[in-house]
Amino acid sequence: MSAKYAITSEAQRKECAALLHAIRNTSQMFYSRAQLIGVHTFIEFTGLINEYINLCQWAMEHDIDFRHINVHSCVEMNLPTHDVQIQYIGKKFACIFSPWLQKKEFRDLFMSELHVVDE
């Protein structure tokens, strides 16, 4: 990981912690509102958001500024995940998007946008 993305000061750590707290609160509000709307697939987005929050929490605990963990940072971070996390994310994506990914051409287009390279 590049030092550019490391948490290097207490002020930076506090800023990240405050942002993570705000993200958690936003997720809770989203879930409450989604429940009121009552569309199951829309509610499923909360699971994706919460898994993102878990990954951000892990990054912070390992002195990584989670604000830079994205495809645009161009830094390969090799963040650890557990099989169950990947399965969970896959199930949420499947619930939400599988109906629109039935055609192979759409699946291929979707996969090409993940920017994943086989080792």
RODRENDREN-778625 format. One record per residue (C-alpha): x, y, z; residue in one letter. Coordinates in steps of 0.25 Angstrom, whole numbers, padded with zeros to 4 digits, always signed. Layout:
<recs>
XYZa;...
</recs>
This chain:
<recs>
+0000+0000+0000m;+0005+0014-0003s;+0008+0023+0009a;+0000+0033+0002k;-0013+0025+0007y;-0008+0022+0021a;-0014+0029+0033i;-0002+0037+0038t;-0007+0046+0049s;-0017+0046+0060e;-0025+0057+0053a;-0026+0049+0040q;-0031+0037+0049r;-0041+0046+0056k;-0046+0051+0042e;-0048+0036+0037c;-0055+0032+0050a;-0065+0044+0049a;-0067+0040+0034l;-0069+0025+0037l;-0079+0029+0048h;-0087+0038+0038a;-0087+0027+0028i;-0093+0017+0039r;-0103+0027+0043n;-0107+0029+0028t;-0108+0014+0026s;-0118+0013+0038q;-0126+0024+0032m;-0126+0018+0018f;-0130+0005+0024y;-0142+0011+0032s;-0147+0019+0020r;-0145+0006+0011a;-0153-0002+0021q;-0164+0009+0020l;-0164+0008+0005i;-0165-0007+0005g;-0158-0012-0007v;-0149-0024-0004h;-0138-0022-0014t;-0137-0007-0010f;-0135-0011+0005i;-0124-0021+0000e;-0115-0009-0003f;-0114-0007+0012t;-0106-0020+0013g;-0096-0015+0002l;-0095-0002+0010i;-0092-0009+0023n;-0082-0018+0017e;-0075-0006+0011y;-0075+0000+0025i;-0069-0013+0031n;-0058-0012+0021l;-0055+0003+0024c;-0055-0001+0039q;-0044-0011+0036w;-0036-0002+0028a;-0036+0009+0039m;-0032-0002+0049e;-0020-0004+0040h;-0016+0010+0038d;-0022+0011+0024i;-0030+0023+0020d;-0042+0017+0014f;-0046+0029+0006r;-0036+0025-0004h;-0040+0010-0006i;-0047+0010-0019n;-0044+0007-0034v;-0040+0021-0037h;-0028+0021-0027s;-0020+0012-0036c;-0014+0005-0024v;-0015-0010-0022e;-0017-0011-0007m;-0020-0026-0006n;-0030-0024+0005l;-0033-0037+0012p;-0048-0042+0012t;-0054-0055+0017h;-0061-0064+0008d;-0074-0062+0015v;-0073-0047+0012q;-0071-0049-0003i;-0082-0059-0003q;-0091-0049+0005y;-0088-0038-0005i;-0091-0047-0017g;-0104-0051-0011k;-0108-0036-0009k;-0104-0033-0023f;-0111-0045-0029a;-0124-0042-0022c;-0123-0027-0027i;-0117-0029-0041f;-0119-0043-0046s;-0132-0041-0053p;-0124-0031-0062w;-0112-0039-0064l;-0119-0051-0070q;-0113-0049-0084k;-0098-0053-0085k;-0095-0040-0092e;-0100-0032-0080f;-0092-0040-0070r;-0080-0039-0079d;-0081-0024-0079l;-0084-0024-0064f;-0072-0032-0061m;-0063-0024-0070s;-0066-0011-0061e;-0061-0018-0049l;-0047-0016-0053h;-0043-0030-0048v;-0031-0037-0053v;-0029-0052-0052d;-0016-0055-0045e;
</recs>
